Amino acid sequence: MNIFEECINRQKRIDRVVRELGVDSIINKNILIKERVVNPSHYVVMLGETSSGKSTLINSLFENKVLIESVKPTTSVITEVAISNSCEEMCFLINKDSTYRIIEKEEFDKLVVNPPENLHRLRYIGECKNEKYDNLRLFDTPGYGSLESYHEEVLKEFIPESDFIVYVVSYKVGFGDYDYQFLKYVAEAIDKDVEIVLAVNMCPSGVNEENKRIKEIKSNFEKCTNRDPNTFLIESSTDKIPDATKLYDYIYERINSEDKKEELAKTLKSYQDFILNECNIKINSKIANIEAKRGDIKEIANIYSTLLDKKSGIIENIERGYTKIKLNTVKYIDKSALNVKEEISKIIYDESKWSKKEETLNLMEHYYVPKFTNEQTDDLINYTEDEIISLERKIDEVLEASLNNLKERVRINIPSYSEVMVNVIDQHLGDEIKKMTGELLRQSEHSEEQAKNSTYKNLKRLKVNNESIKTDHNRKQFFKVIRATSIKAITEYLAVFTESIFSLFQSINWQKSVEDMAVNAVDRWANDLEYAVKKYLDVLRDKKKSQIVALYNELSHEFKNDGNELENINSEELLRLKNEIDFLLNKCLLITLNKKN
């Protein structure tokens, strides 16, 4: 039996425990967990400019074309193609509010080209020609230059969730400005363990990697990503299906390597452990409720009231703290932009540096302005990180003092609830893995239908590796996005240099023209950076608030417990379930993972 079969068997036992407990909130969370355990998918994102042939490469996996192909731009919305050899062809429309519906293929084809405003994503499920690619999930994306702003944000959010990125460039068109801008963003946004391969599509017959055009495309790719890519040359024409077998076989081998399997097994176990700990809390709470003395009721009510007060105070501290950071960071960006513009002006008017206009222009676009903005971005990130860490340390100190005081009151006055409180705190404030899992699952707290819907809309996944255990995942992702936004913005806005080169050379006062263009590029860079920083600081703030609210709400719920939860389960059954959970947490599957290590 392989590790994934053991995960599935473990999940069946977890399902039984969850079913016997009958707690709605855990049932809904378990829906999400089960979906990922039973169908551990691999995400492959196809990126590339308009009409580079991304849809055609996906179609090559199927007997019939599942995506529209054309020399004109066809994909206007992010489209998921999920390979399932055990499922009939199905098409889904997924809206921004997480609602979805099954649609006919004809409607699916129309929506790919002309999506309505409220559309979040399309999803196609079907059987491919080769059964070994089962559970592969491919994402066809619009060319970056033609992305509508909402779908650009969606694309940016799930790129870091990828297992694999295939960057597609048309041999006929070559490597363009949008490729350059977007690849720089992608390289900054993803983790080092996410591989990007280069697929050069529509190659003439007989072309190899010594071809001048191929060398040029590969060289530009390397400049943008600082990676030496595995490159796949794909011959294609309008009258035949491209043969992308080597590309997909390579992807299959990489995502099914032993290290990837081990990482996936740890991830699945972490998901399952979280659910088991949730079950354990409910059982311990019920046992504490049974053992509590009549005189404890008043103290329980007092603790419940205290929890509500403490929650409000900490939330206010988070709001004030992040508002202050946001204001200070905006001022910092304004100052950074001024610093860059001053440095640019000094260099442009220092005539001793230049012998030719071309030299000035080239160095401004490709060296000085990117260098100065990158330095300022690094300084901004260091400043913001120090501010966030300082704020979170203060919040954590207040939180720890509050919880320690409550734990002592519980230990002295109602000791039967001590274990419950420790378990709840550990579930919410334990290691980084528990925090990430809790964040992922909080969306399923309302209803079974919403939990099911979120499996269609949500692309966030928990990745268990040494880095995620040691660092604050959200903070790390925030800084990656800021750096990526900075690089993409300045690259995009400096493109005007190339476009204006002829008029510059005709200008008598060319230094002033170069300065004006550089200053304009820096101003637009600063605006983009400010927007991204404000947006993602709000995201960090809201996630911190959500974590605190979830912790205090669960503590409040357990102390307010009136005994109705698990009311049909007697003490003997509670102990049996507790022993089952202990086995599933500490012995089942763990032996296999330890053997692998």
Buried (B, 14 or more C-beta within 10 A) or exposed (E): EEBBEBBBEBBEBBBEBBEBBBBEBBBBBBBBBBBBBBBBBBBBBBBBBBBBBBBBBBBBBBEEBBBBBEEEBBBBBBBBBBBBEEEEEBBBBBBEEBBBEEBEBEBBBEBBBEBEEEBBBBBBBBBBEBEEBBBBBBBBBBBBBBBEEBBBEBBBBBBBBBBBBBBBBBBEBBBBBBBBBBBBBBBBBBBEEBBBBBBBBBBEEEBEEEBEBBEEBBEBBEEBBEBEBBBBBBBBEEEEBBEBBEBBEBBBEBBEEEEBBBBBBBBBBBBBBBBBBBBBBBBBBBBBBEEBEEEBEEBBEEBBEBBEEBBEEBBEBBEEBBEEBBEEBBEBBEBBBEBBBEBBBEBBEEEEEBEEBEEBBBBBBEEBBBEBBBBBBEBBBEBBBEBBEEBBEEBEEBBEEBBEEBBEBBEEBBEBBBBBBBBBBEBBBBEBBBBBBBBBBBBBBEEEEBBBBBBBBBBBBBBBEEBBEEEBBBBBBBBBBBBBBBBBBBBBBBBBBEEBBEEBEEEEEBBEBBBEBBBEBBBBBBBBBBEBBBEBBEBBBEBBBBBBBBBBBBBBBBBEBEEEBBEEBEEEEBEEBBEBBEEBBEEBBEEBBEEEE
